Amino acid sequence: MQFIIFSALCSVSVSILLKWLKEKGFEPIQMIVWNYVSASLMCFIWFKPDLGHLSIQHTPWWLIIVLGLILPSIFLCLAKSLQFAGIIKTELAQRLSVVLSLLAAYFIFHENFNTLKIVGIGLGLAAVLSIILAKGQSQNSSNHHKAMIALIGVWVGYAFVDILLKYTSSLGLQFSVTLNLIFMASFIFSFIYVGFVLKQAWLTKNMLAGLILGMLNFTNIALYVKAHMLLKDSPAIVFAGMNILVVVFGILSGLILFREKTNWMTVLGLILGLAGVICLAQAI
């Protein structure tokens, strides 16, 4: 259980750090670039992928390229959501991306659904609708519109990545090799975008902050995988524990660290979201 707790803490710490550093004048897109450097190195050290015997011909490069482009984009969307919607709504939207993943599993991978899954998905969709429509107390119309777009981007984006990773694993490519190649591709594409498209000057503070973000980001993934390995006969515990703890830690950090205000629609979304996660965990 400690792996689940620390994984959830790392996940929320990424959001806390992104939001706090943005307020301190750091550049999120530059931090996102360098996050993939430390994430790639830690992935190589932790999982020890066999890159030496990588098959050029049988590797689905199009998937690596697509995910390499999408991951930095979603990370930037996460930063925007934290800025305009706040950490409470952002964490819930990120966790409830599982609803779209499950719908894809039904329509694309033809997985069977039971009553609890249907109820869980229904509650999840209602929760997402509540938090997207909920307007902050001091939020003007422009910022509310930006918050809605960012939240939808986080919700859809994380689900899309999950679907693509599942498809990748179904092709037989090793998880560790896939993850390492995706991190490398994400760094290359985001580096080119910032350096040659935006033509931003690289700042040391953004690089260092990005390396720390990458360590937290990867540790979250590694501990989550470790928890699944240790509790392979109880995937529901890992699923429910991770999602509920991230939402709870997100709420606490939002209320205590950033003094975020909640209204009845946000609270309703939180209740529906947690209920949906519990139903989906029971359905596993």
Order of alpha helices (4+ residues) and beta strands (2+ residues): alpha-alpha-alpha-alpha-alpha-alpha-alpha-alpha-alpha-alpha-alpha
